[in-house]
Amino acid sequence: MNNEFYIHGQVALITGGNVGIGRITAIELAKKGFKVVIAGRSLERTQPVLNHINSLAVDEQAIFLPLDLASFASVRECARLFLQLNLPLHLLVNNAGVAGLRGLTKDGFEMTFGVNHLGHFLLTQLLLEKMQSSGLSRIVTVSSRAHKRAASIDWDALCRPTSSWTGIREYAVSKLANLLFSAELAKRLQGTSVSTYSLHPGVVDTEIWRSVPDWVRPLLRLRGFLTPEEGALTTLHCAMHAPQQESGLYYADSKPIQPAELGRNSELATALWERSKVWVNKA
């Protein structure tokens, strides 16, 4: 396959594909011949992307599915609606994310962790059997180099409202969770047709930062924002070009790199998996 994973007519499901990196990812995948399904909170906000994709000279029309990652009930309904479409699933892009939001999810978990990790954890579990029956398939999870700022995972704090003022500490933990989830998933999928990758897209100027306090945003800009087009490049590389044998690795600038020490802790990854499984099955 010339080192390329994708073939024309495959199906991709992308969370948060209405803006930023997700929007560019959805459009570029459609151009490559994927049938694109975008899962998000608002059809109204997603409609311009659907219209754009459907205006391209592509064979397949894009589809919208409602999804609120802060609600396990919504995640389950989204998965049910996808399975009802009776389509294969070759690519799942866990892209949606929040930063700076405070409070609890509908199921009682710290908001950023609940949306960024637990919602995607559950969605992946619900769609995994479909992916395994679809032939070669892959799961791409957008993490961040912000995982390096996480000193540990305080399990009790994940079941309490956001405690930091900026929410950046909680964001770092959620991105560490994304990375650990992808690595642990790869271990559990060894010998199957499904591979999995996590990635740092760069510090991208997208709406993910809209809930961060106003005084923090100039500090972020000092680090140099990428455009969404630039930020989507590593996602697209993992989606279409990363070798199957590199399943479980963490990418930046479209190549594997070593995560922080905590991101390489296999015992922590297993503990996170087991706790996440219990939490999503309780609700």
Buried (B, 14 or more C-beta within 10 A) or exposed (E): EEEEBBEEEBBBBBBBBBBBBBBBBBBBBBEBBBBBBBBBBEEEEBEEBBEBBEEEEBEBEBBBBBBBBBBBEBBBBBBEBBBEBEBBBBBBBBBBBBBBBBEBBEBBBBBBBBBBBBBBBBBBBBBBEBBBEBEBBBBBBBBBBBBBBBEEBBEEBBBEEBEBEBBBBBBBBBBBBBBBBBBBBBBBBEEEBBBBBBBBBBBBBBBBBEBBEEEBBEEBEEEEBBBBEBBBBBBBBBBBEBEEEBBBBBBBEBEBEEBBEBBBBEEBBBBBBEBBEEBBEEB
